[in-house]
Amino acid sequence: MSIEKVELNVSEMNCAACSSAVEQALLQGKGVSEASVAFATGRAIIKGEALDADELASLATNAGFPSKTVDEGVDPAVMASEIEQQQQKNAADWRRRAIIGLAIWVPAETLHWTAHPLGLHGPWLSWLMLFASTAAMLFVGTGFITSAIRAGKRKQTNMDTLISIGASAAYGFSLFIFVAQQLGFEANHEVYFTEAAALLAIISLGHWIEASSAAKAGSSVRELLNMQPEVVEIQLEDGTTMMIPSGEVEEGATLIVKPGSRIPVDGEVIEGASEVDEAIVTGESLPIPKTIGSAVIAGSMNTTGKLIVRTTVDGKHTTISRIAALVTEAQSSKAGMQRLADKVSSVFVPIVLFIALVTVVTWSILGEVEVGIVSAVTVLVISCPCALGLATPMAVMVATGESSLRGVLVKHAAALELAGVAKSCVFDKTGTLTEGKPFVTAIQPSEGHTGEEVLAFAASVESSSEHPIATAIMNEVSERGVTFVEATQFVATPGVGVQGTTQDGNVSVMRDEAATCRVEVDGVLYGTITVNDKVREEAKKTVQQLQQSNIDVHMLSGDRLQNAKAVASELGIPESNVHAEASPEDKSNIIASIPKPNIMVGDGINDAAALASADVGIAIASGTNVAIESASIVIPSNQIQSTIVTIDIARKTLKAIKQNLFFAFMYNTAAIPLAAFGLLGPHGPLIAAIAMGCSDITVIGNAIRLKHTLRKLRRTP
């Protein structure tokens, strides 16, 4: 069986360079066309043809990063548990190292500075510092060193390479001086045992903060999955009921949903009536009445009455679990800026190693070997690109999670990035800017024919069509009580019309230049039918807000130019931005000609090609059966104003990413020259560790600020 996408859980990644190493290993797999590995979430998304999931997991594992496949349709509770367990394990590992490192370093550093003033100095002090530093290297440093060695075996470097060399150099130089002093040689150089311990302790503390923040940034997946009850009351054939885990519910099961509880699995009401709050999926703030035959969505809240629901999916494929899977994939995807940052990180470490080597050699030539070693260690530590690897994914995790809780599903980080810099937005007319419920406004029969006759022939072929125009014609036929005979040999040509055969001849309903469509029988014109649609109430405000945000708004339609211009005039869209009478093939070409980056907003079904052609495709549709494959952002609700929400989130996220990258680069570019020239003094390594920690905290803090900003907007009516 051909597999188009495989998802892996990847562990033991410590930095962006690690994720890049996994990507390179996965790209060697058979049939792989694309691989995206996110350090922050520990997820790998691989796409291609005829993929072998086990082979891909082995490739990542053999590269030094234990991996396992993520099964499709996994129980939502299990999915949440796996995500949390991995994030909690990562945070716990760094917490343990940080606590041990700080417990060793803080007392040793305190004694180092207070021993002489308090008259506690003596030979024992040097031995104590040696033991403390050695303990730090063994209990804390081994994690960094093991990772660096693993990377070295792959002929690669990572962030831990810098930390390991820096801490080992400080420890090794100090050990050399200590041994020389014990053997009676004159070695008056200062030792850096406490600095070596400090590096490991402070950097472990920074990683602990990173891991904890990453877990909180991704908490939106847990919030989503919590919308689906863990247990459900199921009604058996004999009328009795029992409680079972929601993930074990089968399709076609009968569930009892009491007032005040959430719908556990997607289904259809077969008994009872109530009002259901579907804000989690549709964004609609008002509860929606539900009666027999109404569809209900997992995660929505039953407010007033008791409902008996027959499930239409099993408990592992609910709307909530699908949304959670989309969010997880989006958080594991990479924006263009992140891929650039990863490339910089991959070459940054070798460059830093070279700078450190030049620093040692230069200072040694000047006769300052100790200054050279200290400066080189400072360079290695202060250059660690931790913040660079976190700059983009932290912001993306926050944005995609918060978007999902506002009814906006971002499938790819790149879509969020492009939406933030979009110059133009193209709206499909029918069903997007208009209500999608067209009605017949005029019938013009040809001489010798009647309006009822025109409608009857039109209905004979349109009765087999699902097009909005067909719906309008059939509604008019029903209202007038016109009888018709359904045609055979029905054929629909997208963008052109429909035709079929009746006992009176070949009937065709085709596009017309003067009206919406013309009705012909055996090539003879029987008349024309004009169909119009009502503009959405919120459409004009949405267009105005976009224009005020300096986004050029266009309208795309397969309808006649006259109708399209009328709608555009009502909405305030310039005539020059109206693209009418376009076939599905034309729409893709039109999208390509509109200023980039551009956004296409459509219903996701009839506009699939246009959505795929745009830089950012936004599919909006009511209900849950939305065609999401061709779009990069999905709005399950039928709310066009969510386009504004999407762009606003994208812009705020992009701003945060740029700020994070600035902070990350600023620390490195400003601090490396200071370190190399020895301007940070004999305690440079300690200063460097603190500065690197500040860089991480700045990036993390900015991501937390973004989360609070977006959450505040979500909760604002």
C-alpha positions in Angstrom: 0.0 0.0 0.0 1.3 3.4 -0.9 1.8 5.8 2.1 2.0 9.5 1.4 2.8 10.7 4.9 4.5 9.2 7.9 4.8 10.8 11.4 7.5 9.9 13.9 8.2 10.5 17.5 11.9 11.5 17.8 13.6 11.6 21.1 17.0 12.8 22.5 17.2 15.9 20.3 18.9 18.8 22.1 19.0 21.6 19.6 18.1 22.7 16.0 21.3 21.1 14.7 20.0 17.7 16.0 16.7 18.2 14.1 18.6 19.0 10.9 20.7 15.8 11.4 17.5 13.8 11.6 16.1 15.5 8.5 19.2 14.6 6.6 19.0 11.0 7.7 15.3 10.8 6.7 15.8 12.3 3.3 18.0 9.3 2.5 14.9 7.0 2.8 13.3 5.4 -0.2 10.5 7.5 -1.8 11.0 10.5 0.6 10.4 13.8 -1.0 10.2 16.0 2.1 11.1 15.7 5.7 10.4 18.2 8.5 11.7 17.6 12.0 10.8 19.9 14.9 13.1 20.0 17.9 10.5 21.8 20.0 7.8 19.1 19.6 10.0 16.0 18.9 7.9 15.2 15.8 9.0 14.3 12.3 6.7 14.6 9.3 7.9 12.8 6.2 6.1 13.0 2.8 6.7 11.0 -0.4 5.5 7.9 -2.2 5.4 4.3 -1.0 7.0 5.2 2.3 8.1 2.5 4.7 7.4 3.8 8.2 9.6 1.2 9.9 12.5 1.9 7.6 12.2 5.7 8.3 12.1 5.1 12.1 15.2 2.9 11.8 17.0 5.6 9.8 16.4 8.2 12.5 17.3 5.8 15.3 20.5 4.8 13.5 21.4 8.5 13.3 21.4 8.5 17.1 17.9 9.7 17.8 15.5 6.9 19.0 12.3 7.1 17.0 9.0 5.3 16.6 6.0 5.7 14.3 2.9 7.5 15.3 -0.1 5.4 14.4 -2.9 7.1 12.3 -6.2 7.4 14.1 -4.7 7.0 17.6 -7.0 7.5 20.6 -7.0 11.2 21.4 -6.3 10.4 25.1 -3.3 8.4 24.0 -2.1 11.1 21.6 -2.3 13.7 24.4 -0.5 11.3 26.8 2.4 10.7 24.4 2.9 14.4 23.7 2.9 15.2 27.4 5.1 12.3 28.4 7.7 13.2 25.9 7.7 16.9 26.8 7.6 16.1 30.6 10.5 13.6 30.2 12.6 16.2 28.4 11.9 18.8 31.0 12.5 16.3 33.9 15.9 15.3 32.4 17.0 18.9 32.3 15.5 19.7 35.7 17.6 16.9 37.2 20.8 18.1 35.6 20.1 21.7 36.5 19.4 20.8 40.2 22.5 18.7 40.5 24.6 21.3 38.6 23.4 24.2 40.8 23.7 22.1 44.0 27.4 21.6 43.1 28.3 25.0 41.7 26.5 27.4 44.0 28.2 26.2 47.3 31.6 25.9 45.5 31.3 29.3 43.9 30.3 30.9 47.2 33.2 29.3 49.0 35.6 30.3 46.2 34.8 34.0 46.8 34.4 33.9 50.6 37.2 31.5 51.7 40.1 34.0 51.6 38.2 36.9 53.2 37.0 34.6 56.0 40.5 33.1 56.5 39.4 29.6 55.4 42.0 29.2 52.6 44.4 26.3 52.5 45.5 23.4 50.2 42.2 21.7 50.9 40.3 24.4 49.0 41.9 23.5 45.6 41.1 19.9 46.2 37.5 20.7 47.0 37.1 22.8 43.8 38.6 19.8 41.9 36.1 17.4 43.3 33.2 19.7 42.8 34.1 20.4 39.2 34.8 16.7 38.5 31.3 15.8 40.0 29.7 18.4 37.7 31.5 17.0 34.7 30.4 13.4 35.6 26.8 14.0 36.6 25.9 16.9 34.4 28.5 17.2 31.6 28.1 13.6 30.4 24.8 14.4 28.8 26.4 17.2 26.7 29.5 15.2 25.9 27.6 12.1 24.9 25.5 14.2 22.5 28.6 15.8 21.1 30.3 12.5 20.5 27.2 11.1 18.8 27.3 14.1 16.5 31.0 13.7 15.9 30.5 10.1 14.8 28.1 11.4 12.1 30.8 13.9 11.2 28.6 16.7 12.4 28.5 19.3 15.1 25.7 20.6 17.3 25.2 23.0 20.2 26.4 20.4 22.7 29.7 20.4 20.8 30.4 23.9 21.8 29.3 23.3 25.4 31.3 20.1 25.7 34.5 21.6 24.3 34.1 24.8 26.4 33.5 23.1 29.7 36.1 20.4 29.0 38.7 23.1 28.0 38.1 25.0 31.2 38.2 21.8 33.3 41.2 20.4 31.5 43.3 23.6 31.7 42.5 23.9 35.4 43.4 20.2 36.0 46.7 20.7 34.2 47.5 23.8 36.4 46.4 21.9 39.5 48.6 18.8 38.8 51.5 21.1 38.0 51.1 22.8 41.3 50.9 19.6 43.2 54.1 18.4 41.5 55.9 21.5 42.7 56.1 23.4 39.4 55.6 27.1 39.4 52.2 27.5 37.9 50.6 30.7 39.1 47.8 30.7 36.6 44.2 31.0 37.8 42.1 27.8 37.7 38.6 27.6 36.3 37.1 24.7 38.1 34.0 26.6 39.3 33.6 28.2 35.8 33.4 24.7 34.3 30.7 23.7 36.8 28.9 27.0 36.3 28.7 26.5 32.5 27.0 23.1 32.9 24.7 24.3 35.7 23.5 27.5 34.1 23.1 26.0 30.6 21.1 23.0 32.1 19.0 25.5 33.9 18.4 27.3 30.6 17.4 24.1 28.9 15.0 23.3 31.7 13.3 26.6 31.2 13.2 25.9 27.4 11.7 22.4 27.8 9.1 23.6 30.3 8.1 26.6 28.1 7.9 24.4 25.0 5.5 22.1 26.9 3.3 25.1 27.9 3.4 26.5 24.3 2.1 23.2 23.0 -0.6 22.9 25.7 -3.3 23.9 23.1 -3.3 20.3 21.8 -4.2 19.1 25.3 -6.9 21.9 25.6 -8.4 20.7 22.3 -8.3 17.0 23.3 -9.9 17.8 26.7 -12.9 19.0 24.7 -13.7 15.3 24.0 -14.8 13.4 27.1 -12.6 10.6 28.2 -15.7 8.3 28.9 -19.1 8.1 27.2 -22.4 6.6 28.1 -23.4 4.1 25.4 -26.8 2.5 24.9 -26.8 -1.2 24.2 -29.3 -3.2 22.1 -31.2 -4.4 25.2 -31.8 -0.8 26.3 -29.2 -0.8 29.1 -26.3 1.6 29.3 -22.7 1.4 30.2 -19.7 3.8 30.4 -16.7 3.1 28.0 -13.7 5.1 26.9 -14.6 7.5 24.1 -11.7 6.1 22.0 -13.4 2.7 22.0 -16.7 3.9 20.5 -17.5 2.3 17.1 -19.2 3.9 14.2 -23.0 3.4 14.4 -23.0 3.2 18.2 -25.9 4.9 20.2 -24.8 7.4 22.7 -26.6 9.3 25.5 -25.6 12.9 25.9 -27.0 14.7 28.9 -27.4 18.5 29.4 -24.2 20.1 30.4 -21.9 17.5 28.9 -19.9 17.5 25.7 -20.6 15.5 22.6 -18.1 12.7 22.7 -18.1 11.5 19.1 -19.4 13.0 15.8 -22.9 11.8 15.0 -26.5 12.4 14.2 -29.4 13.1 16.6 -31.9 10.2 16.5 -34.0 11.3 19.6 -34.4 14.5 21.6 -33.9 18.2 21.1 -31.5 20.7 22.5 -29.2 23.6 21.8 -25.5 22.9 21.2 -22.6 25.3 21.6 -20.2 24.5 18.7 -17.8 27.4 19.3 -14.8 25.1 19.6 -15.2 24.1 15.9 -17.2 26.8 14.1 -16.4 29.8 16.3 -20.1 30.5 16.4 -20.8 32.1 19.9 -24.5 31.3 20.0 -25.8 27.8 20.7 -27.4 26.1 17.6 -30.8 24.2 17.9 -30.5 20.5 17.3 -33.4 18.1 16.6 -33.8 14.7 15.1 -31.6 14.4 12.0 -29.2 17.2 13.0 -25.5 16.6 12.9 -23.5 17.1 16.1 -19.7 17.6 16.4 -17.4 16.0 19.0 -16.3 18.5 21.5 -19.3 20.8 21.3 -21.3 21.4 24.5 -24.9 20.1 24.9 -26.7 22.9 26.8 -30.4 22.3 27.5 -31.9 18.9 26.5 -31.0 15.2 26.5 -29.9 13.9 23.1 -29.6 10.3 21.8 -26.9 10.3 19.1 -25.9 7.7 16.6 -22.2 8.0 15.8 -21.1 8.6 12.2 -17.4 7.9 12.9 -15.5 5.9 15.5 -14.0 7.5 18.6 -10.5 7.8 17.1 -11.5 9.8 14.1 -13.6 12.6 15.6 -13.5 16.2 14.5 -11.6 17.1 17.7 -8.9 14.4 17.1 -8.6 15.5 13.4 -8.1 19.1 14.5 -5.6 18.1 17.2 -3.7 16.1 14.5 -3.7 19.2 12.3 -2.4 21.4 15.1 0.3 18.9 16.0 1.5 18.7 12.4 1.5 22.5 12.1 3.6 22.8 15.2 6.0 20.3 13.8 6.3 22.0 10.4 8.8 24.7 9.6 8.5 28.2 8.3 11.0 29.6 5.8 12.6 31.6 8.5 13.1 28.5 10.7 14.7 26.6 7.8 17.1 29.5 7.3 17.9 29.5 11.0 18.5 25.8 10.9 20.9 26.2 8.0 22.7 29.0 9.9 22.9 26.8 13.0 24.4 23.9 11.0 27.3 26.1 9.7 27.5 28.3 12.8 29.1 25.7 15.1 32.1 25.0 12.7 32.6 28.7 12.3 32.6 29.3 16.0 35.1 26.4 16.5 37.4 28.1 13.9 37.1 31.5 15.7 37.9 29.8 19.0 41.0 28.1 17.5 42.1 31.4 16.0 41.6 33.1 19.4 43.8 30.6 21.2 46.6 30.7 18.5 46.6 34.5 18.3 46.8 35.0 22.1 49.4 32.3 22.4 51.6 34.1 19.8 51.2 37.2 21.9 52.5 35.3 24.9 49.1 35.1 26.7 48.2 31.5 26.6 45.9 31.6 29.6 44.0 34.6 28.2 43.7 32.7 24.9 42.2 29.6 26.5 39.8 31.6 28.6 38.8 33.8 25.7 38.3 30.7 23.5 36.1 29.0 26.1 34.1 32.2 26.4 33.7 32.3 22.6 32.5 28.7 22.6 29.9 29.2 25.3 28.6 32.6 24.3 28.1 31.4 20.7 25.7 28.5 21.4 22.8 29.1 19.0 20.1 27.8 21.5 18.0 30.9 21.1 18.3 30.7 17.3 16.8 27.2 17.3 13.9 28.3 19.5 13.2 31.7 17.9 10.7 30.4 15.3 9.2 27.2 16.6 8.2 28.7 20.0 6.2 31.4 18.2 4.7 29.0 15.7 3.6 26.6 18.5 1.9 29.4 20.3 0.2 30.8 17.2 -1.1 27.5 15.7 -2.4 26.4 19.1 -4.2 29.7 19.8 -5.5 29.8 16.2 -7.1 26.3 16.6 -8.9 27.5 19.8 -10.4 30.4 17.7 -11.7 28.1 14.9 -8.7 28.7 12.6 -6.7 25.6 11.7 -3.2 26.3 10.3 -1.8 23.3 8.5 1.7 24.6 7.9 4.0 27.1 9.6 5.0 28.5 6.1 1.3 29.4 5.5 1.3 31.5 8.7 4.5 33.2 7.7 3.2 34.1 4.2 -0.2 35.3 5.5 1.7 37.7 7.7 3.2 39.4 4.7 0.4 39.0 2.2 -0.2 41.9 -0.2 -3.5 40.8 -1.7 -6.5 38.7 -0.8 -8.7 37.0 -3.4 -12.3 36.0 -2.5 -14.4 33.6 -4.3 -17.8 35.2 -4.9 -20.5 32.6 -4.6 -20.7 31.1 -1.1 -17.9 33.2 0.2 -18.7 36.9 -0.3 -22.3 35.9 -0.9 -24.5 33.6 1.2 -24.2 30.8 -1.4 -28.0 30.6 -1.6 -28.8 32.0 -5.0 -32.4 32.5 -6.2 -34.0 33.0 -9.6 -34.7 36.7 -10.2 -35.8 36.6 -13.9 -36.9 34.1 -16.6 -36.8 35.3 -20.2 -38.6 32.8 -22.5 -38.0 32.9 -26.2 -40.9 33.6 -28.6 -43.3 30.8 -28.6 -42.3 29.4 -25.2 -43.4 30.0 -21.6 -41.4 30.5 -18.4 -42.8 27.3 -17.0 -41.6 25.4 -20.1 -38.1 26.9 -19.7 -38.0 25.9 -16.0 -39.2 22.4 -16.8 -36.5 21.7 -19.3 -33.9 23.3 -17.1 -35.0 21.2 -14.1 -34.8 18.0 -16.2 -31.0 18.2 -16.2 -30.3 20.4 -13.2 -32.1 17.9 -10.9 -28.9 15.8 -11.2 -26.6 18.7 -10.4 -25.3 19.9 -7.0 -24.3 23.4 -8.3 -25.7 26.4 -6.5 -27.4 27.5 -9.7 -29.1 24.1 -9.9 -30.4 24.5 -6.4 -31.8 28.0 -7.2 -33.6 26.6 -10.3 -35.0 23.6 -8.4 -36.3 25.8 -5.6 -38.1 28.0 -8.2 -39.5 24.9 -9.8 -40.8 23.7 -6.4 -42.3 27.0 -5.5 -44.2 27.2 -8.9 -45.2 23.6 -8.8 -43.7 23.0 -12.3 -43.6 19.3 -13.3 -40.6 17.8 -15.2 -39.1 14.6 -16.4 -35.6 13.8 -15.2 -33.1 13.6 -18.1 -30.8 10.7 -18.7 -27.1 10.6 -19.9 -26.4 13.6 -17.6 -23.1 15.3 -18.2 -21.6 18.3 -16.2 -18.8 20.4 -17.6 -17.2 22.6 -14.9 -17.4 26.3 -15.8 -19.6 25.6 -18.9 -22.9 23.9 -17.9 -24.9 20.7 -17.9 -26.7 18.6 -20.4 -28.8 15.5 -20.7 -31.4 13.6 -22.8 -35.2 13.7 -22.5 -37.9 12.3 -24.8 -38.1 15.8 -26.4 -34.4 15.9 -27.3 -31.0 16.9 -26.0 -31.4 19.5 -23.3 -28.5 21.8 -22.2 -28.3 24.5 -19.6 -25.1 26.6 -20.4 -23.5 29.8 -19.4 -24.9 32.9 -21.1 -23.5 36.3 -21.8 -26.7 38.2 -21.1 -28.1 36.1 -18.3 -26.9 33.5 -15.8 -27.7 30.6 -18.2 -29.6 29.7 -21.4 -31.8 26.7 -21.9 -31.6 24.9 -25.3 -33.3 21.8 -26.7 -31.5 20.2 -29.7 -29.6 23.5 -30.1 -32.8 25.7 -30.1 -32.9 28.5 -27.5 -36.0 28.1 -25.3 -35.1 31.0 -22.9 -32.7 32.3 -20.3 -32.7 32.3 -16.5 -31.0 34.9 -14.3 -29.9 33.9 -10.8 -28.6 36.2 -8.2 -27.2 35.7 -4.7 -27.4 37.8 -1.5 -24.2 39.4 -0.2 -23.2 38.4 3.3 -23.8 40.9 6.0 -20.3 40.6 7.4 -18.6 40.7 3.9 -18.5 44.5 3.5 -16.9 45.0 6.9 -14.3 42.2 6.2 -13.4 43.8 2.9 -13.0 47.2 4.5 -10.8 45.9 7.3 -8.6 44.2 4.9 -8.2 47.3 2.8 -7.5 49.3 5.9 -4.7 46.8 6.6 -3.1 47.7 3.2 -4.2 44.4 1.6 -5.5 44.7 -2.0 -8.8 42.8 -2.2 -9.9 41.0 -5.4 -13.0 39.0 -6.3 -13.0 35.8 -8.4 -16.1 34.3 -9.9 -17.3 32.0 -12.7 -20.5 34.2 -12.8 -21.2 36.8 -15.4 -19.2 40.0 -15.3 -22.3 42.1 -14.8 -23.4 40.2 -11.7 -19.8 40.1 -10.3 -19.5 43.9 -10.7 -22.7 44.5 -8.9 -21.5 42.5 -5.9 -18.1 44.2 -6.0 -19.7 47.6 -6.0 -21.8 46.8 -3.0 -18.7 45.6 -1.1 -16.4 48.4 -2.2 -14.1 46.3 -4.3 -12.6 48.2 -7.3 -13.9 47.0 -10.8 -10.3 46.5 -11.8 -10.0 43.8 -9.2 -13.1 41.9 -10.4 -12.2 38.6 -12.3 -15.4 37.1 -13.6 -16.6 34.4 -16.1 -13.6 32.3 -15.0 -13.5 28.6 -15.5 -11.7 26.5 -12.8 -8.6 26.4 -15.1 -8.8 30.2 -15.5 -9.0 30.7 -11.8 -5.5 29.2 -11.3 -4.0 31.4 -13.9 -5.7 34.5 -12.5 -4.3 33.7 -9.0 -0.8 33.5 -10.5 -1.2 37.0 -11.9 -2.2 38.7 -8.7 0.5 40.4 -6.6 2.3 38.0 -4.3 2.3 36.9 -1.5 -1.5 36.4 -2.1 -4.3 34.7 -0.2 -7.2 32.9 -1.8 -10.4 32.4 0.3 -13.0 30.0 -1.0 -15.3 27.2 0.0 -12.6 24.6 -0.4 -14.6 22.4 -2.8 -15.3 24.2 -6.1 -12.2 26.3 -5.6 -9.7 23.5 -4.9 -7.4 24.4 -7.9 -7.4 28.1 -7.0 -6.7 27.4 -3.3 -3.8 25.2 -4.2 -2.4 27.8 -6.7 -2.4 30.7 -4.1 0.5 31.3 -1.8 -2.0 30.8 1.1 -5.2 29.0 0.5 -8.0 29.5 3.1 -10.9 27.2 2.9 -14.1 28.2 4.8 -17.2 26.1 4.9 -20.0 25.3 7.4 -20.1 21.9 9.1 -17.3 19.4 9.3 -17.1 17.9 5.8 -14.7 20.6 4.5 -12.3 19.8 1.7 -9.0 20.6 3.5 -6.5 18.9 1.3 -6.1 21.9 -1.2 -6.0 24.6 1.5 -3.1 25.5 3.8 -5.5 27.2 6.4 -8.9 25.8 7.2 -11.8 27.7 8.9 -14.5 25.0 9.5 -17.1 27.7 10.3 -18.8 29.7 7.6 -17.5 33.0 8.9 -15.7 35.1 6.4 -14.5 37.5 9.1 -12.2 34.8 10.4 -10.0 35.8 7.5 -9.2 39.0 9.5 -8.4 37.0 12.6 -6.1 34.7 10.6 -4.1 37.6 9.1 -4.0 39.4 12.5 -2.6 36.3 14.2 -0.1 35.7 11.4 1.2 39.3 11.6 1.6 39.2 15.3 3.4 35.9 15.0 5.7 37.1 12.3 6.6 40.1 14.3 7.4 37.9 17.3 9.6 35.6 15.1 11.5 38.6 13.8 12.0 39.9 17.3 13.2 36.5 18.5 15.7 36.2 15.6 17.0 39.7 16.3 17.5 38.9 20.0 19.2 35.5 19.1 21.6 37.1 16.6 22.2 40.2 18.7 23.6 38.2 21.6 25.9 36.2 19.4 27.2 38.9 17.0 27.7 41.4 19.8 29.3 39.0 22.2 31.7 37.0 20.1 34.1 39.9 19.4 34.1 40.8 23.0 34.9 37.3 24.0 37.6 36.8 21.3 39.4 40.0 22.3 39.4 39.0 26.0 37.2 42.0 26.9 35.1 39.9 29.3 38.0 39.3 31.6 39.1 36.2 33.5 35.5 35.3 34.4 34.4 35.5 30.8 33.1 31.8 30.6 30.8 32.5 33.6 29.6 35.8 32.0 29.1 33.9 28.7 26.9 31.3 30.3 24.7 33.9 31.9 24.5 35.9 28.6 23.5 32.8 26.7 20.8 32.0 29.3 19.5 35.6 29.0 19.3 35.1 25.2 17.1 32.0 25.7 15.0 33.6 28.4 14.4 36.6 26.1 13.2 34.4 23.2 11.0 32.3 25.5 9.6 35.4 27.3 8.7 36.9 23.9 6.8 33.7 23.0 5.0 33.7 26.3 4.0 37.4 25.7 2.7 36.4 22.3 0.6 33.6 23.9 -0.9 36.0 26.4 -1.7 38.6 23.7 -3.4 36.0 21.5 -5.3 34.5 24.4 -6.5 37.9 25.5 -7.8 38.6 22.0 -9.5 35.2 22.0 -11.3 36.0 25.2 -12.3 39.5 24.2 -15.9 39.5 22.9 
